[in-house]
Amino acid sequence: MKLKYYAKSPVFGRERNFEQTIEMTEDIRGIESQVVNIYPELSYETFEGFGGAVTEAAGYIYSLMNDEQKKKVIETYFSPEKMNYRLVRVHMDSCDFSLGLYEAMSNSEDTELKSFSFERTEKYILPMLEDVKKTAGENLKLMLTPWSPPAFMKTNGKRTGGGKLKSEYRKLWAEYICRYIREFQNRGFEVQRISIQNEPKAVQTWDSCLFTAEEEKSFLRDFLYPTMKSHGFENIEVFIWDHNKERIYERVRDTVDEETREMVSGVAFHWYSGDHFEGLELVRRLYPELKLIMSESCLEYSIFDEKNIESVTNKLCHEIIGDLNHGMCAFYDWNLLLDEKGGPNHVGNYCHAPFLYDVEKKKLLPQKTQEQYEMFSHFICPGSVRVQTTKFTEQIDTVAYRTPDGRIVLILLNKGKELEAVNIRLGKMVGSLLLPAGILAACEIEM
């Protein structure tokens, strides 16, 4: 049995692949120290895939690049040989990563959506999506999310600053969401899932709208789900919450009941309030039928220093491994592409992305996060089933999967400042490797 060990090692230089084949031998001595155990007979959820968001900002920056640069971005993300992304999240109407505020329809008298316009989505988002689809093929699946209803539908009369959906517009808002689904379907895209509202607890200077658990439940039960069924969209998955994990259990508890259980496919969450892996575990244990997906994750420049962003990228790796170990079945990064400032963003809420583009110098800038995400997405392919691991120290994060072709994949993150000797044990076999400080690594074992 052979163990193949891959990494981008800081010890050997960031641009150099570290690759090693290790012979696994029978554990005659019964090794007890420095052990990571893999138990493939103990299996859990199936992983659906990795992906990211095509925002208007990403699409606009994409439009500025030459053909060679576009090809590098799309093939890096979506070719099976590289990151193998299959999932894309798209905002309905504007979000903060838009060139400005917009909505597809602003006429309060238009109850039939005759004035609905898909023009803004067509201008920058669709061209990038079309190129994505050429590389990903028919496997590409979309998740659609609204940041705010049109201003006239809200209690505060504007897209920004929170506000709530007026009760008299709940049916029209449900029809509006279904119209977005239809527009994408008519252009040949598969809409796999939607979420009801992005960050329903947040009052933002950008597009936002507040929903309590009861309001989200009643809107879904009495308006959105019946409207989706009337349009033949009952097989499209509906996700609740789509916000941080510290309240994920309460949101599910207060939204999912006997009336709504069949309407809710899962719960979406973000990473911005910390680990809260136990919250995921609560939902997984008490609501095992629900899917758990990370729908947004990035490094915000308002929190992390953009000049030293590489020093904190392992925080995201720790986050991903922890979420995977507690039931996450899909991961969506935020913007796939931004400019060198972390925008454009119409309220200056700049963020990091795996690919940045220097608009003035016309230079594409791959980031360390791209390399790290590739370590996950290339090895944990869609259809892989998570299996149990145990580890000897909190300095190392581990997660393991059995791939559809029968290989075992183990992801390792050394969070500490010292090199760790690690013994990988699978059944009666063991292989030993050295895991440098700060490294994210992948191991493949052919069964």
Backbone torsions as a table, in degrees:
resi	resn	phi	psi	omega
1	MET	NA	132.5	-178.1
2	LYS	-114.7	144.1	176.4
3	LEU	-114.2	120.9	177.4
4	LYS	-100.8	128.8	-169.9
5	TYR	-117.5	119.9	-176.5
6	TYR	-123.3	144.8	174.9
7	ALA	-166.1	161.0	164.2
8	LYS	-103.5	98.3	-167.5
9	SER	-90.5	128.7	174.4
10	PRO	-66.3	-21.6	178.7
11	VAL	-70.8	-38.9	-176.0
12	PHE	-96.4	0.0	-179.1
13	GLY	103.3	135.4	-171.7
14	ARG	-58.1	-34.2	-174.8
15	GLU	-84.9	0.5	-176.5
16	ARG	-107.9	126.5	175.0
17	ASN	-71.7	135.2	173.0
18	PHE	-103.9	116.3	-177.6
19	GLU	-135.0	135.6	-175.5
20	GLN	-149.2	139.1	173.4
21	THR	-104.8	126.2	-175.2
22	ILE	-118.0	128.2	176.0
23	GLU	-76.5	124.9	174.4
24	MET	-89.7	133.8	-177.2
25	THR	-121.0	164.6	-179.7
26	GLU	-66.0	135.0	-177.2
27	ASP	-80.9	71.3	-176.3
28	ILE	-67.4	-37.5	-176.3
29	ARG	-77.6	-15.1	-177.2
30	GLY	69.4	60.6	-176.0
31	ILE	-59.9	133.8	-179.0
32	GLU	-115.3	-23.5	-173.6
33	SER	-99.6	149.8	175.3
34	GLN	56.6	38.9	-172.1
35	VAL	-102.7	136.6	163.8
36	VAL	-113.5	118.4	179.9
37	ASN	-94.2	143.3	173.1
38	ILE	-122.3	129.7	-178.6
39	TYR	-122.2	85.7	-175.8
40	PRO	-67.0	-16.9	178.3
41	GLU	-75.1	-14.3	177.8
42	LEU	-104.0	100.6	-173.1
43	SER	-117.7	156.4	-173.7
44	TYR	-131.1	-132.5	-173.1
45	GLU	-76.1	157.5	175.9
46	THR	-90.1	134.9	-178.8
47	PHE	-88.7	134.0	-175.1
48	GLU	-93.3	-26.0	177.6
49	GLY	141.7	173.8	177.7
50	PHE	-109.3	159.2	177.5
51	GLY	-170.7	-166.9	-179.7
52	GLY	-160.1	-176.3	-174.0
53	ALA	-102.7	131.6	167.6
54	VAL	-97.6	94.7	177.4
55	THR	-90.2	170.9	174.8
56	GLU	-62.7	-35.8	177.6
57	ALA	-62.0	-46.0	178.9
58	ALA	-62.5	-44.5	-179.7
59	GLY	-64.6	-36.7	178.4
60	TYR	-65.4	-47.8	178.5
61	ILE	-62.4	-38.1	177.4
62	TYR	-59.1	-38.3	-178.2
63	SER	-66.9	-20.1	-178.5
64	LEU	-85.7	-12.4	-173.4
65	MET	-87.8	158.9	175.5
66	ASN	-81.2	171.6	-174.1
67	ASP	-61.4	-38.2	-179.3
68	GLU	-65.7	-42.0	178.4
69	GLN	-66.7	-42.1	176.9
70	LYS	-59.0	-44.6	-179.7
71	LYS	-61.4	-41.4	179.8
72	LYS	-62.4	-44.8	-179.3
73	VAL	-63.3	-51.0	-175.3
74	ILE	-66.6	-43.9	-178.7
75	GLU	-70.1	-34.3	177.0
76	THR	-62.0	-46.1	-178.4
77	TYR	-72.8	-45.5	-161.5
78	PHE	-113.1	-3.6	176.3
79	SER	-82.1	143.4	178.6
80	PRO	-59.5	-28.4	-178.6
81	GLU	-72.8	-18.3	-177.9
82	LYS	-113.0	-109.6	-172.9
83	MET	-87.2	-19.2	171.8
84	ASN	60.0	33.6	175.4
85	TYR	-63.1	145.2	177.6
86	ARG	-133.1	-7.1	-173.2
87	LEU	-118.8	140.3	177.2
88	VAL	-136.5	133.8	174.1
89	ARG	-103.5	137.2	-178.9
90	VAL	-131.8	137.8	177.9
91	HIS	-83.0	142.6	172.1
92	MET	-90.9	122.4	-170.9
93	ASP	62.7	-172.4	-171.6
94	SER	-73.9	154.8	170.1
95	CYS	-131.1	-173.2	179.4
96	ASP	-64.2	-32.9	178.1
97	PHE	-90.2	55.0	170.2
98	SER	-123.6	166.2	179.3
99	LEU	-76.1	-13.0	178.0
100	GLY	174.9	176.7	179.1
101	LEU	-71.5	137.3	172.9
102	TYR	-157.2	158.8	174.7
103	GLU	-147.1	151.2	-173.2
104	ALA	-74.5	-17.3	-179.7
105	MET	-157.2	130.7	-175.7
106	SER	-125.5	9.5	-176.3
107	ASN	-94.1	108.6	-177.3
108	SER	-66.9	-16.9	179.6
109	GLU	-89.2	-10.7	-174.9
110	ASP	-87.2	81.0	-177.7
111	THR	-76.6	-10.5	179.4
112	GLU	-105.9	6.9	178.4
113	LEU	57.7	34.0	179.8
114	LYS	-69.0	-26.3	-179.5
115	SER	-92.6	6.0	-179.3
116	PHE	-59.8	129.4	-178.7
117	SER	-125.8	131.9	178.9
118	PHE	-98.5	14.4	-169.8
119	GLU	-60.5	-44.2	-177.5
120	ARG	-66.6	-38.8	177.2
121	THR	-65.9	-37.9	-178.9
122	GLU	-67.9	-28.8	-170.4
123	LYS	-69.8	-49.0	-175.3
124	TYR	-121.3	-33.1	-176.3
125	ILE	-74.2	-48.4	-175.8
126	LEU	-62.8	-40.6	178.2
127	PRO	-59.2	-40.9	177.7
128	MET	-68.4	-40.5	177.8
129	LEU	-62.5	-38.2	179.1
130	GLU	-61.7	-42.4	178.2
131	ASP	-68.3	-36.6	175.6
132	VAL	-59.9	-46.2	-177.0
133	LYS	-63.7	-34.9	178.7
134	LYS	-60.7	-34.4	-179.5
135	THR	-87.0	-43.8	-178.5
136	ALA	-76.7	-25.0	-179.2
137	GLY	75.8	-157.7	-176.5
138	GLU	-71.7	-6.0	178.3
139	ASN	-75.3	-12.1	-177.2
140	LEU	-66.8	129.1	-179.0
141	LYS	-127.9	136.4	-177.0
142	LEU	-102.5	145.4	166.9
143	MET	-117.0	125.9	179.8
144	LEU	-107.0	138.6	-177.5
145	THR	-141.3	130.9	171.9
146	PRO	-89.0	141.2	172.6
147	TRP	-93.3	-27.8	179.5
148	SER	-164.9	144.2	166.7
149	PRO	-67.9	167.4	173.3
150	PRO	-54.7	150.6	-172.9
151	ALA	-56.1	-38.8	-176.2
152	PHE	-68.2	-17.1	179.6
153	MET	-85.4	-4.6	-170.6
154	LYS	-108.7	155.9	-177.6
155	THR	-67.9	-27.9	-179.7
156	ASN	-95.7	-1.1	175.2
157	GLY	70.0	17.9	178.9
158	LYS	-150.2	160.8	-178.3
159	ARG	-73.8	-28.0	-174.1
160	THR	-95.8	171.9	171.0
161	GLY	71.8	28.8	178.0
162	GLY	76.7	-119.2	-173.0
163	GLY	76.3	171.1	-178.9
164	LYS	-129.4	161.7	175.2
165	LEU	-72.8	125.1	177.0
166	LYS	-66.4	139.0	-175.2
167	SER	-59.4	-33.7	-177.5
168	GLU	-71.6	-11.0	-179.4
169	TYR	-107.7	8.8	-177.1
170	ARG	-62.5	-42.5	179.4
171	LYS	-67.2	-43.7	179.6
172	LEU	-64.7	-37.6	178.0
173	TRP	-64.7	-39.2	176.0
174	ALA	-62.2	-42.1	177.2
175	GLU	-64.3	-37.6	-179.7
176	TYR	-62.6	-45.2	177.8
177	ILE	-61.8	-43.5	179.3
178	CYS	-65.3	-31.6	177.3
179	ARG	-64.7	-40.1	176.2
180	TYR	-61.0	-43.8	178.1
181	ILE	-57.7	-46.6	-178.0
182	ARG	-63.8	-39.6	-179.8
183	GLU	-60.4	-42.2	177.9
184	PHE	-69.0	-42.0	178.7
185	GLN	-61.6	-40.5	-179.2
186	ASN	-63.5	-20.4	179.0
187	ARG	-99.7	12.8	172.4
188	GLY	88.2	16.1	179.5
189	PHE	-102.0	141.0	176.3
190	GLU	-87.7	116.9	173.3
191	VAL	-90.5	106.5	-177.7
192	GLN	-81.1	-39.1	-173.6
193	ARG	-154.9	160.7	171.6
194	ILE	-132.2	160.3	163.5
195	SER	-116.1	154.9	-171.0
196	ILE	-74.0	-39.1	-177.6
197	GLN	-159.5	130.0	173.4
198	ASN	-70.3	128.6	174.7
199	GLU	44.2	67.0	-173.8
200	PRO	-71.1	-2.2	177.7
201	LYS	-103.4	-4.7	-169.6
202	ALA	-101.1	130.4	169.0
203	VAL	-98.1	110.8	-172.7
204	GLN	-116.5	158.9	172.8
205	THR	-74.0	-11.4	173.9
206	TRP	-105.6	-169.9	-176.0
207	ASP	-56.3	123.2	-178.2
208	SER	-160.3	157.9	179.9
209	CYS	-156.9	135.4	-175.8
210	LEU	-92.3	135.1	171.7
211	PHE	-134.7	124.1	167.2
212	THR	-74.6	169.6	177.6
213	ALA	-59.6	-42.4	-179.8
214	GLU	-65.5	-38.9	178.3
215	GLU	-68.0	-40.4	177.4
216	GLU	-64.8	-41.4	-179.6
217	LYS	-64.6	-46.6	-177.5
218	SER	-68.9	-37.0	177.0
219	PHE	-63.2	-44.2	178.6
220	LEU	-63.8	-50.4	-173.5
221	ARG	-66.4	-45.4	-170.1
222	ASP	-96.5	-17.0	-174.2
223	PHE	-130.5	-58.9	-172.1
224	LEU	-66.8	-51.7	-176.3
225	TYR	-64.2	-46.0	176.5
226	PRO	-60.0	-37.6	179.2
227	THR	-68.1	-41.5	176.5
228	MET	-60.9	-42.2	178.2
229	LYS	-62.1	-40.3	-179.0
230	SER	-64.9	-24.2	178.2
231	HIS	-95.9	2.0	-178.6
232	GLY	79.4	23.5	-177.4
233	PHE	-103.4	20.4	-175.1
234	GLU	-66.3	-17.6	178.9
235	ASN	-88.6	-5.9	175.0
236	ILE	-77.7	129.8	-175.5
237	GLU	-71.8	139.5	177.4
238	VAL	-113.1	126.6	-179.9
239	PHE	-113.3	136.7	177.3
240	ILE	-96.6	170.3	172.8
241	TRP	73.3	-79.4	179.4
242	ASP	56.1	47.8	-178.1
243	HIS	-150.1	-171.7	-171.3
244	ASN	-67.2	161.9	-169.7
245	LYS	-81.0	-14.1	-171.6
246	GLU	-67.2	-16.9	177.6
247	ARG	-122.5	21.0	-173.7
248	ILE	-66.5	-40.4	-179.3
249	TYR	-64.6	-47.7	-178.9
250	GLU	-60.1	-39.7	-178.9
251	ARG	-63.6	-44.1	178.4
252	VAL	-65.3	-46.4	179.8
253	ARG	-55.5	-40.1	-173.9
254	ASP	-89.8	-8.1	-178.1
255	THR	-109.1	-37.3	-174.8
256	VAL	-94.1	117.4	175.7
257	ASP	-140.0	-168.5	-176.6
258	GLU	-62.6	-29.6	180.0
259	GLU	-77.2	-36.3	-173.5
260	THR	-102.3	-8.4	-172.5
261	ARG	-55.2	-43.1	-178.0
262	GLU	-74.4	-13.9	-178.6
263	MET	-88.5	-21.3	-173.2
264	VAL	-102.6	118.8	177.7
265	SER	-85.5	-28.4	-177.1
266	GLY	-178.5	-172.6	-179.2
267	VAL	-127.2	130.1	177.5
268	ALA	-98.5	147.4	-178.3
269	PHE	-143.4	160.7	176.9
270	HIS	-115.9	172.5	-172.2
271	TRP	-104.8	-1.3	-161.2
272	TYR	-72.6	-11.0	-178.2
273	SER	-109.2	14.3	175.7
274	GLY	109.7	-176.6	-172.9
275	ASP	-59.1	-69.0	-177.8
276	HIS	46.2	40.7	178.0
277	PHE	-62.8	-29.8	179.7
278	GLU	-64.6	-30.0	176.4
279	GLY	-63.3	-42.7	175.0
280	LEU	-61.6	-41.5	-178.9
281	GLU	-62.2	-39.6	177.3
282	LEU	-59.9	-47.3	-179.8
283	VAL	-64.6	-43.7	-179.2
284	ARG	-61.2	-38.7	-176.9
285	ARG	-76.2	-40.3	-173.7
286	LEU	-92.1	-21.0	179.2
287	TYR	-132.1	65.5	-171.8
288	PRO	-64.6	-16.7	179.8
289	GLU	-79.1	-13.9	-176.7
290	LEU	-85.9	137.8	172.9
291	LYS	-81.2	146.0	176.3
292	LEU	-114.5	119.9	179.8
293	ILE	-129.0	138.6	169.7
294	MET	-83.5	112.2	-175.1
295	SER	-98.6	-10.9	178.8
296	GLU	-160.9	132.6	-179.4
297	SER	-158.6	125.5	175.8
298	CYS	-161.9	171.2	177.0
299	LEU	-98.6	111.8	-178.2
300	GLU	-83.2	132.1	179.9
301	TYR	-70.1	-18.0	174.8
302	SER	-71.1	-16.8	-179.8
303	ILE	-111.2	-45.0	-176.9
304	PHE	-107.8	140.4	-178.4
305	ASP	-70.7	115.3	-177.0
306	GLU	-62.3	-22.7	-180.0
307	LYS	-77.2	-17.8	179.7
308	ASN	-127.3	35.6	-171.5
309	ILE	-65.1	-30.8	-178.3
310	GLU	-66.3	-22.3	-179.4
311	SER	-71.7	-15.0	-177.7
312	VAL	-116.2	5.0	-175.6
313	THR	-66.2	-25.7	177.7
314	ASN	-67.3	-17.2	174.0
315	LYS	-61.2	-39.5	177.5
316	LEU	-66.9	-38.0	178.5
317	CYS	-64.3	-42.8	175.4
318	HIS	-59.6	-42.1	178.6
319	GLU	-60.6	-48.4	-177.6
320	ILE	-62.5	-46.7	-179.1
321	ILE	-62.7	-43.1	178.7
322	GLY	-62.5	-42.7	178.5
323	ASP	-65.4	-41.4	177.6
324	LEU	-60.0	-43.3	-178.4
325	ASN	-68.6	-14.3	-178.1
326	HIS	-116.9	24.8	166.2
327	GLY	110.8	-1.5	-179.9
328	MET	-62.2	131.2	-178.2
329	CYS	-112.5	-3.6	175.8
330	ALA	-158.2	149.3	-177.6
331	PHE	-132.4	126.0	174.6
332	TYR	-115.9	116.9	168.1
333	ASP	-70.4	166.5	177.9
334	TRP	-82.6	-134.4	-171.5
335	ASN	-55.9	129.2	176.3
336	LEU	-71.4	-24.0	-172.7
337	LEU	-155.3	136.1	175.2
338	LEU	-142.9	172.4	176.3
339	ASP	-80.4	179.0	-174.2
340	GLU	-64.9	-16.7	178.5
341	LYS	-90.6	-10.4	-175.1
342	GLY	90.2	29.6	-179.7
343	GLY	-139.0	-158.8	4.5
344	PRO	-72.7	151.5	179.2
345	ASN	-146.5	123.7	-168.7
346	HIS	-74.3	-3.2	173.2
347	VAL	-125.2	13.4	176.9
348	GLY	73.4	22.4	179.3
349	ASN	-88.1	69.1	-171.2
350	TYR	-73.6	144.3	-176.8
351	CYS	-139.8	164.9	177.2
352	HIS	-83.9	157.4	174.2
353	ALA	-145.2	154.8	179.9
354	PRO	-62.2	-28.1	172.0
355	PHE	-122.5	126.2	171.3
356	LEU	-112.9	157.7	-179.4
357	TYR	-133.8	120.9	177.2
358	ASP	-78.9	105.9	-173.5
359	VAL	-63.4	-40.9	-176.9
360	GLU	-71.8	-43.9	-178.3
361	LYS	-86.0	-8.9	-178.9
362	LYS	56.1	44.7	-176.2
363	LYS	-120.3	131.1	176.9
364	LEU	-83.0	134.2	-172.9
365	LEU	-124.1	88.4	174.6
366	PRO	-63.6	140.6	-175.7
367	GLN	-111.2	165.9	179.8
368	LYS	-59.9	-34.6	179.6
369	THR	-60.0	-32.0	177.1
370	GLN	-62.5	-44.2	178.8
371	GLU	-63.3	-40.5	-178.0
372	GLN	-69.4	-45.0	178.0
373	TYR	-60.9	-36.7	179.0
374	GLU	-63.2	-33.6	178.2
375	MET	-61.5	-34.2	175.3
376	PHE	-78.1	-55.6	-166.3
377	SER	-72.7	-28.3	178.6
378	HIS	-70.9	-37.4	-174.4
379	PHE	-92.0	-37.3	178.7
380	ILE	-91.2	86.6	-174.7
381	CYS	-82.7	158.6	177.7
382	PRO	-55.3	138.5	-177.0
383	GLY	93.2	-6.1	177.3
384	SER	-71.5	146.7	-177.6
385	VAL	-113.0	127.1	-179.7
386	ARG	-68.4	138.3	176.7
387	VAL	-122.7	165.1	-172.3
388	GLN	-77.8	141.9	169.2
389	THR	-131.2	157.3	164.9
390	THR	-130.3	157.1	-174.5
391	LYS	-140.2	164.2	-172.7
392	PHE	-96.5	-10.3	-175.6
393	THR	-153.6	149.8	175.3
394	GLU	-76.0	-9.1	177.2
395	GLN	-71.3	-16.6	-179.3
396	ILE	-118.8	131.9	170.6
397	ASP	-99.6	139.9	-179.6
398	THR	-136.6	148.5	168.1
399	VAL	-153.1	145.4	-175.8
400	ALA	-135.2	150.6	-179.9
401	TYR	-137.9	152.1	167.9
402	ARG	-103.0	119.2	-175.6
403	THR	-79.2	164.1	-179.9
404	PRO	-58.1	-27.4	179.2
405	ASP	-92.4	10.5	170.0
406	GLY	94.6	0.9	176.2
407	ARG	-78.6	156.3	170.6
408	ILE	-103.5	128.6	177.8
409	VAL	-114.9	128.4	178.6
410	LEU	-119.6	124.7	175.2
411	ILE	-101.7	133.4	-177.9
412	LEU	-126.8	134.6	173.6
413	LEU	-126.9	118.9	175.5
414	ASN	-92.1	103.0	-178.6
415	LYS	-81.6	-12.2	-174.9
416	GLY	-82.6	-176.5	-177.9
417	LYS	-105.0	4.3	-178.9
418	GLU	-122.0	148.5	172.8
419	LEU	-63.2	137.7	179.4
420	GLU	-116.3	131.1	168.6
421	ALA	-83.0	129.2	-174.8
422	VAL	-127.4	132.3	173.6
423	ASN	-105.0	114.3	179.5
424	ILE	-89.4	118.4	-177.0
425	ARG	-115.5	127.2	177.8
426	LEU	-133.2	107.7	-175.0
427	GLY	62.7	-123.9	-179.9
428	LYS	-93.6	2.4	-174.8
429	MET	-107.6	150.1	-179.4
430	VAL	-141.9	142.7	174.4
431	GLY	-133.5	143.6	-174.4
432	SER	-114.6	140.0	178.5
433	LEU	-145.3	166.1	175.8
434	LEU	-109.3	127.7	-176.5
435	LEU	-111.5	104.2	-177.3
436	PRO	-62.7	158.6	178.2
437	ALA	-61.5	137.9	174.8
438	GLY	74.9	9.6	-172.8
439	ILE	-93.6	145.1	167.0
440	LEU	-109.6	126.2	-173.3
441	ALA	-135.7	159.8	175.8
442	ALA	-128.7	141.3	175.6
443	CYS	-123.3	137.1	174.8
444	GLU	-114.7	133.3	176.4
445	ILE	-127.0	122.8	176.0
446	GLU	-85.9	123.8	-176.9
447	MET	-78.1	NA	NA
